[in-house]
């Protein structure tokens, strides 16, 4: 005859099995809740000010890349001065200096300067500029190039050509252009470095990001998100009017008084 199992042990085993199942179910539920939290965190929208740092970083990268990839550019400057003769007033020399500064980049002057500069006339026009001051009869002629020697040659060639063409008419104008200072090959480029270009790009990107934040349309709040504005509760105004007797009541009263 087989031994019968103890009912207490059987009940204990069943209870332990149920506890283990409950713990397993609780672990699964906790894992599901944790997974939902992770998904919510992942799906959170970015902050509203995200375009500002993004535009600043983009501008920094663009400015730094421009400073690194662009070849350095050199600038050399030569100076010529307008000198009046004995019969000409100094104010006249100042006026002629302004006029000669305008024709320094003209086709005739560049045609004289092109053989000495060693570049074509079309390229020479884009690589030279002339500046003058309203208070001084001096003209600054600046040549730019990727080579420092070529930049100095361009400035000196245009200065010599301008002096030659103006001195041919010195007898009639009473003003002569003299070379005051000759251009020398620069040792450092005039174009901004990679650090400066990156800083400029950073500022420009931050400015554009801030302008975009100011100009973008604001999102409208949903009706359920709108909160009522707290304020004093105003009781409804109830107007009371004195009750007047009807027309019929008024006639009945008169009849009763006449009977009396």
WOLIN-V321472 format. One record per residue. N is the residue number from 0. RES is the residue in one small letter. PSI is psi as a letter, one per 40 degrees, with the letter a starting at -180 (NA if undefined). BURIAL is b if it has 24 or more other C-alpha atoms within 12 Angstrom, else e. D_LAST is the distance of its C-alpha to the last C-alpha in whole Angstrom. Layout:
BEGIN
n=(N/N)
res=(RES/RES)
psi=(PSI/PSI)
burial=(BURIAL/BURIAL)
d_last=(D_LAST/D_LAST)
END
This chain:
BEGIN
n=(0/1/2/3/4/5/6/7/8/9/10/11/12/13/14/15/16/17/18/19/20/21/22/23/24/25/26/27/28/29/30/31/32/33/34/35/36/37/38/39/40/41/42/43/44/45/46/47/48/49/50/51/52/53/54/55/56/57/58/59/60/61/62/63/64/65/66/67/68/69/70/71/72/73/74/75/76/77/78/79/80/81/82/83/84/85/86/87/88/89/90/91/92/93/94/95/96/97/98/99/100/101/102/103/104/105/106/107/108/109/110/111/112/113/114/115/116/117/118/119/120/121/122/123/124/125/126/127/128/129/130/131/132/133/134/135/136/137/138/139/140/141/142/143/144/145/146/147/148/149/150/151/152/153/154/155/156/157/158/159/160/161/162/163/164/165/166/167/168/169/170/171/172/173/174/175/176/177/178/179/180/181/182/183/184/185/186/187/188/189/190/191/192/193/194/195/196/197/198/199/200/201/202/203/204/205/206/207/208/209/210/211/212/213/214/215/216/217/218/219/220/221/222/223/224/225/226/227/228/229/230/231/232/233/234/235/236/237/238/239/240/241/242/243/244/245/246/247/248/249/250/251/252/253/254/255/256/257/258/259)
res=(x/x/x/x/x/x/x/x/x/x/x/x/x/x/x/x/x/x/x/x/x/x/x/x/x/x/x/x/x/x/x/x/x/x/x/x/x/x/x/x/x/x/x/x/x/x/x/x/x/x/x/x/x/x/x/x/x/x/x/x/x/x/x/x/x/x/x/x/x/x/x/x/x/x/x/x/x/x/x/x/x/x/x/x/x/x/x/x/x/x/x/x/x/x/x/x/x/x/x/x/x/x/x/x/x/x/x/x/x/x/x/x/x/x/x/x/x/x/x/x/x/x/x/x/x/x/x/x/x/x/x/x/x/x/x/x/x/x/x/x/x/x/x/x/x/x/x/x/x/x/x/x/x/x/x/x/x/x/x/x/x/x/x/x/x/x/x/x/x/x/x/x/x/x/x/x/x/x/x/x/x/x/x/x/x/x/x/x/x/x/x/x/x/x/x/x/x/x/x/x/x/x/x/x/x/x/x/x/x/x/x/x/x/x/x/x/x/x/x/x/x/x/x/x/x/x/x/x/x/x/x/x/x/x/x/x/x/x/x/x/x/x/x/x/x/x/x/x/x/x/x/x/x/x/x/x/x/x/x/x)
psi=(h/i/h/i/i/h/d/d/d/d/d/d/d/d/d/d/d/d/d/d/d/d/d/d/d/d/d/d/d/d/d/d/d/d/d/d/d/d/d/d/d/d/e/h/i/i/i/d/e/d/d/d/d/d/d/d/d/d/d/d/d/d/d/d/d/d/d/d/d/h/i/i/h/i/h/i/h/i/h/i/i/h/h/i/a/d/e/i/i/d/d/d/d/d/d/d/d/d/d/d/d/d/e/d/f/i/d/d/d/d/d/d/d/d/d/d/d/e/i/i/d/d/d/d/d/e/e/i/i/h/i/i/i/e/e/i/f/i/h/h/h/h/h/i/i/e/h/d/d/d/d/d/d/d/d/d/d/d/d/d/d/d/d/d/d/d/e/d/e/d/d/d/d/e/h/h/h/i/h/d/h/i/i/i/h/i/e/i/i/e/i/i/i/d/d/d/d/d/d/d/d/d/d/d/d/d/d/d/d/d/d/d/d/d/e/i/h/i/h/h/i/i/d/e/e/h/i/i/h/h/i/h/h/h/i/h/h/h/h/h/i/h/h/i/i/i/d/d/d/d/d/d/d/d/d/d/d/d/d/NA)
burial=(e/e/e/e/e/e/e/e/e/e/e/e/e/e/e/e/e/e/e/e/e/e/e/e/e/e/e/e/e/e/e/e/e/e/e/e/e/e/e/e/e/e/e/e/e/e/e/e/e/e/b/b/b/b/b/b/b/b/b/b/b/b/b/b/e/b/b/e/e/e/e/e/b/b/b/b/b/b/b/b/b/b/b/b/e/e/e/e/e/e/e/e/b/b/b/b/b/b/b/b/b/e/b/b/b/b/e/e/b/b/b/b/b/b/e/e/b/b/b/e/b/e/e/b/b/e/b/b/b/b/b/b/e/e/e/e/b/b/b/b/b/b/b/b/b/b/b/b/b/b/b/b/b/b/b/b/b/b/b/b/b/b/b/b/b/b/b/e/e/e/e/e/b/b/b/b/b/b/b/e/e/b/b/b/b/b/e/e/e/e/e/b/e/e/e/e/b/b/b/b/b/b/b/b/b/b/e/b/b/e/e/e/e/e/e/e/e/e/e/e/e/e/e/e/e/e/e/e/e/e/e/e/e/e/e/e/e/e/e/e/e/e/e/e/e/e/e/e/e/e/e/e/e/e/e/e/e/e/e/e)
d_last=(124/122/120/116/114/112/109/108/110/109/105/106/108/105/103/105/105/101/101/104/102/99/101/102/99/97/100/99/96/97/99/97/94/97/98/94/94/97/96/93/95/97/94/92/92/94/92/90/93/96/97/98/101/102/102/104/106/107/107/110/112/112/113/116/117/117/119/122/122/122/126/126/126/128/128/130/129/132/131/132/132/131/134/134/137/138/136/133/130/129/125/127/129/125/124/127/126/123/124/127/125/123/126/128/127/127/130/133/133/132/135/137/136/136/140/140/137/139/135/134/132/129/129/130/127/125/127/127/124/124/122/122/120/119/121/124/127/127/127/127/128/127/129/127/129/130/133/133/137/135/132/134/137/134/132/136/137/133/134/137/136/134/136/139/136/135/138/139/137/137/139/136/134/135/134/136/135/137/137/135/135/136/134/136/135/132/133/129/127/124/122/119/121/119/117/116/115/113/111/110/109/107/105/104/103/101/99/99/98/95/94/94/91/89/89/88/85/83/82/78/77/75/72/72/74/72/70/66/66/65/62/59/56/53/50/47/45/41/39/35/32/29/27/24/21/22/21/19/17/16/15/13/11/10/9/6/5/5/4/0)
END
